[in-house]
Amino acid sequence: MKNKIKNIVLGMLALSVFSCQDQTEIYEGFVNEFSDKNYPGKVLYPVSYAGKNRVKIGVLTPKDPSSKEMRVFWNFYTDSISVPITATNALKELIIDNLDEKAYSFILKTYDDEGNISVPVEVFGTAYGANYQKLISNRELKSSSVDGITGALTLTFGDADISNGAVETRIRYTDTSDGESTAVLPAADKTITISDYKSGAEYATYFLPEETCIDTFNTEWDGI
């Protein structure tokens, strides 16, 4: 009985050794198969900036000089754009135009001259458009007055719609030199006095859907 048990144990150990050898060979084969492939350096530190039916993307190009081209994919790889990489370890920016208004996932890959592909890098961005435009409204003008002595125009407004991204109100008017001028009232302020005012004034409120958005949205101009 003891010999029988011993033989069983030795058999199990042998199977274990052969099994480990088989797994090692499979692993080594897998590593060897892919170790000869060349992977160009990937882009680094991708950032995106929202825009009006467009998105701006910035990256740091690879230090790897074999990376010659960057391709950006979106809409589940159904759309793409290609740009050359002309310098290593340098800031590269591009703008993707004609985008529908929505959030996007952009996949960035680099390619070398032999068609080898880098590890993909993902960055998210949003394009704004007509739907966002419908959300914004002009700031309410509470009062306006012209100083009888100096001729200065003073305007007082209600609260700006900061929750939707209001940043400033612009006032266009004819100045004392008969030129067209624009005064700017920050969203945090309510009153502005225009000392070189002569005649005719209108105003509009400007918005940024995101702080770093590359485009502003504005309301229709209202007369004063």
C-alpha positions in Angstrom: 0.0 0.0 0.0 2.8 2.4 0.9 4.5 1.8 -2.4 1.3 2.4 -4.2 0.8 5.7 -2.5 4.4 6.7 -3.2 4.0 5.9 -6.8 0.8 8.1 -7.0 2.6 11.0 -5.3 5.6 10.7 -7.6 3.3 10.6 -10.6 1.4 13.8 -9.5 4.7 15.6 -8.9 5.9 14.6 -12.4 2.6 15.9 -14.0 3.0 19.1 -12.0 6.6 19.6 -13.3 5.6 18.9 -16.9 2.5 21.2 -16.5 4.7 24.0 -15.2 7.1 23.5 -18.1 4.3 23.6 -20.6 2.9 26.8 -19.1 6.4 28.4 -19.1 6.9 27.4 -22.7 3.5 28.9 -23.7 4.3 32.1 -21.8 7.8 32.4 -23.3 6.3 31.8 -26.7 3.8 34.5 -26.2 6.5 37.0 -25.0 8.8 36.0 -27.8 6.1 36.4 -30.4 5.4 40.0 -29.4 8.8 41.2 -28.1 10.0 41.7 -31.7 7.2 44.1 -32.5 8.0 47.8 -32.6 5.7 50.1 -30.8 6.2 53.8 -31.5 6.1 56.2 -28.5 2.7 57.3 -27.5 1.6 60.9 -27.0 1.6 62.2 -23.5 -0.6 64.5 -21.3 -3.5 64.9 -23.7 -6.0 67.7 -22.9 -9.1 68.9 -24.6 -10.9 72.2 -24.9 -14.6 72.6 -25.6 -15.7 74.7 -28.5 -18.7 75.7 -30.7 -19.3 72.5 -32.7 -15.6 71.8 -32.4 -13.0 70.5 -29.9 -9.3 71.5 -29.6 -6.9 68.8 -28.5 -3.4 69.3 -27.2 -0.7 66.7 -26.5 3.0 66.4 -25.9 4.5 64.4 -28.8 6.7 61.4 -28.0 10.4 61.6 -27.4 10.6 58.6 -29.8 11.7 59.9 -33.2 10.2 57.0 -35.0 6.7 58.4 -34.3 5.9 60.2 -37.5 2.1 60.5 -37.5 -0.8 61.0 -35.0 -4.3 59.8 -35.8 -7.3 60.9 -33.7 -10.4 58.6 -33.8 -13.9 59.3 -32.5 -17.4 58.1 -32.9 -16.2 54.5 -32.2 -13.5 54.8 -34.9 -16.0 55.8 -37.6 -14.3 59.3 -37.9 -10.7 60.2 -37.8 -8.1 62.9 -38.6 -4.4 62.5 -39.2 -1.6 65.0 -38.5 2.1 64.7 -39.0 4.5 64.7 -36.1 7.4 67.0 -37.0 9.1 67.4 -33.7 9.7 65.2 -30.7 8.7 66.1 -27.1 6.9 69.2 -28.3 3.4 70.6 -27.8 1.0 69.6 -30.6 -2.4 71.1 -31.0 -5.2 70.4 -33.5 -8.9 71.4 -33.8 -11.6 69.0 -34.9 -14.3 70.9 -36.6 -17.9 70.2 -37.7 -18.8 68.2 -34.7 -22.3 67.4 -33.5 -23.2 68.9 -30.1 -22.3 66.1 -27.6 -19.5 64.6 -25.4 -16.8 62.7 -27.2 -14.2 60.1 -26.5 -11.1 60.7 -28.6 -8.6 57.9 -29.1 -5.0 59.0 -30.1 -2.5 56.7 -31.7 0.9 57.3 -33.3 2.4 55.5 -36.3 5.9 55.0 -37.6 7.0 54.8 -41.2 6.4 51.0 -41.2 2.8 51.2 -40.0 3.5 50.1 -36.4 1.0 51.6 -33.9 1.5 52.9 -30.5 -0.4 52.2 -27.3 -3.7 54.1 -27.6 -4.4 57.2 -25.4 -7.9 58.4 -24.6 -9.1 62.0 -23.9 -12.6 63.2 -23.4 -14.1 66.5 -24.8 -17.4 68.2 -25.5 -18.7 70.2 -28.4 -21.4 72.7 -27.7 -24.0 74.2 -30.2 -27.6 75.1 -30.7 -28.9 73.3 -27.6 -26.6 75.2 -25.3 -27.4 78.5 -27.2 -31.1 77.9 -26.2 -30.1 77.9 -22.5 -28.6 81.3 -22.4 -30.4 84.6 -22.0 -29.5 88.3 -22.0 -28.9 90.0 -18.6 -31.8 92.1 -17.5 -31.3 95.9 -17.7 -32.6 97.4 -14.5 -32.0 101.1 -15.2 -30.1 103.5 -17.5 -29.4 107.2 -17.1 -27.3 109.9 -18.8 -25.6 112.5 -16.6 -26.9 116.0 -17.6 -23.5 117.6 -17.1 -20.8 115.1 -18.2 -23.0 113.1 -20.6 -21.8 109.8 -19.1 -24.1 106.8 -19.4 -24.7 104.7 -16.3 -26.3 101.2 -16.6 -27.4 98.9 -13.9 -28.1 95.2 -14.6 -29.7 92.3 -12.7 -27.7 89.2 -11.7 -25.9 87.5 -14.5 -26.7 83.8 -15.2 -23.4 82.5 -13.9 -24.8 79.0 -13.5 -25.0 78.7 -17.3 -21.5 80.2 -17.8 -22.2 84.0 -18.1 -18.8 85.8 -18.1 -19.5 89.4 -19.2 -21.9 91.8 -20.7 -20.7 94.0 -23.6 -22.2 97.4 -24.4 -21.8 98.8 -27.9 -22.2 102.6 -28.4 -21.2 105.6 -30.3 -18.5 107.5 -28.4 -17.7 111.2 -28.3 -15.3 110.8 -31.2 -18.2 109.5 -33.3 -16.6 106.0 -33.4 -18.1 102.7 -32.3 -16.8 101.5 -28.9 -17.5 98.6 -26.7 -17.5 98.6 -22.9 -17.3 95.4 -20.9 -19.1 94.6 -17.6 -17.9 91.5 -15.8 -20.6 89.0 -14.7 -19.8 89.7 -11.1 -20.5 93.4 -11.4 -23.9 95.1 -11.8 -23.2 98.7 -12.7 -21.1 100.4 -15.3 -20.5 104.1 -16.2 -19.4 105.0 -19.7 -17.8 108.4 -19.7 -17.2 108.8 -23.4 -20.8 107.9 -24.4 -22.5 110.0 -27.1 -25.5 108.1 -28.4 -27.0 104.8 -29.4 -26.3 101.8 -27.1 -27.1 98.1 -27.2 -25.9 95.2 -25.1 -25.4 91.4 -25.2 -24.3 88.8 -22.6 -21.4 86.5 -23.4 -21.1 82.9 -22.1 -18.5 80.1 -21.7 -20.0 76.6 -21.2 -16.7 75.6 -19.8 -14.0 77.8 -18.3 -11.4 76.8 -20.9 -13.8 76.8 -23.9 -12.2 78.2 -27.0 -15.4 79.9 -28.2 -17.9 82.2 -26.6 -21.6 82.2 -27.0 -23.6 85.4 -26.9 -27.3 86.4 -26.8 -29.0 88.6 -29.3 -28.2 92.3 -28.9 -30.9 94.4 -27.1 -31.2 98.2 -27.5 -31.1 100.5 -24.5 
